[in-house]
């Protein structure tokens, strides 16, 4: 690993994929946030009624997690593009992060569409799967930064 001081060749398709996923996730979830503000501004009962607190929470969580995951995708693209970190299982890290970008906010969003006696809908079952994939993907990249720093 002592020869690894220079930039490392990375699959540009993976970088491009995460750039696209990141910017599109940011756009989609920022627009969702503006939509939530509009529901709030127009005092839409389906969103604001006291009985719909779970729905509001689920939609806010979808917005926040979606925007954050968009930024995580951009961070991975930037990290890989720098050539300073070699992610040994870049394909696995990439797949985990992309799946988490869909499942985590998507689970919150689907969970908020239909509420059962104050409980979120079945879509919420996607959240722990997305969270686990996010931890795996970010963990693989984090470990790679330690190896690079030591190497």
Secondary structure, 3 states (H helix, E strand, C coil): CCCCCCCCCCCHHHHHHHHHHHHHHHHHHHHHHHHHHHHHHCCCHHHHCHHHHHHHHHHHHHHHHHHHHHHHHHHHHHHHHHCCCCCCCHHHHHHHHHHHHHHHHHHHHHHHHCCECCECCHHHHHHHHHHHHHHHHHHHHHHHHHHHHHC
